Amino acid sequence: MLSLVIPVAFALVAAAVAMNFWRLLRGPSAPDRILALDTLYVNTIALLVLLGIHLGSALYFEAALLIALMGFVGTVALCKYLLRGDIIE
């Protein structure tokens, strides 16, 4: 059953990544682009976790944790820049 579900999940998450990338390029405003970037890294984490399950390797889970950490910090920095015009106070 898992051998059937993993490729379907790959395809659906890849479609979500493509739609997020489209919103990142075409977003009408900066907050829309930041939200698309935030969702893009979440979907990338999902792809890495699926790949880790598919290959049976824990290395991909560690990479997903690193991307989650960098994505969170990046989102906070971009939002701070939009609100205040400066990242470091």
C-alpha positions in Angstrom: 0.0 0.0 0.0 2.9 2.4 0.8 4.4 1.8 -2.6 1.2 3.2 -4.1 0.7 6.1 -1.8 4.2 7.6 -1.9 4.2 8.4 -5.6 0.8 9.9 -5.4 1.9 12.1 -2.5 5.0 13.1 -4.4 2.9 14.2 -7.3 0.4 16.2 -5.2 3.1 18.0 -3.2 5.0 18.7 -6.4 1.9 20.3 -7.8 1.6 22.4 -4.7 5.2 23.5 -5.0 4.5 24.5 -8.6 1.5 26.5 -7.7 3.4 28.2 -4.8 6.3 29.0 -7.1 3.7 30.6 -9.6 2.3 32.7 -6.7 5.9 33.7 -5.7 6.5 35.0 -9.2 3.1 36.6 -9.9 2.1 37.8 -6.4 0.5 41.2 -6.6 2.1 42.4 -3.3 5.0 41.7 -1.1 3.0 39.9 1.7 1.6 37.6 -1.0 5.1 36.7 -2.0 6.3 36.2 1.5 3.3 33.9 2.2 4.1 31.9 -1.0 7.7 31.6 0.1 6.7 30.4 3.5 4.3 27.8 2.0 7.0 26.8 -0.5 9.5 25.9 2.2 6.8 23.9 4.1 6.1 22.0 0.9 9.8 21.4 0.4 9.9 19.9 3.9 7.1 17.6 3.0 8.9 16.5 -0.1 12.1 15.8 1.9 10.1 13.8 4.5 8.4 11.8 1.7 11.8 11.1 0.1 13.2 10.0 3.5 10.3 7.6 3.9 10.7 6.3 0.4 14.4 5.7 0.7 14.4 4.8 4.3 17.1 7.3 5.2 17.2 9.5 8.3 19.5 12.0 6.5 16.5 13.6 4.8 14.7 14.2 8.0 17.7 16.1 9.4 17.7 18.2 6.2 14.0 18.9 6.6 14.7 20.1 10.2 17.4 22.5 8.9 15.2 23.9 6.2 12.4 24.4 8.7 14.7 26.4 11.0 16.1 28.5 8.2 12.6 29.0 6.7 11.2 30.2 10.0 14.1 32.7 10.6 13.8 33.9 7.0 10.0 34.5 7.3 10.4 36.4 10.5 13.2 38.6 9.0 11.2 39.4 5.9 8.1 40.3 7.9 10.1 42.5 10.2 11.6 44.2 7.2 8.2 44.8 5.7 6.8 46.2 8.9 9.7 48.4 10.0 12.0 48.7 7.1 14.9 47.4 9.2 15.7 43.9 10.4 18.1 44.7 13.3 16.9 47.2 15.8 
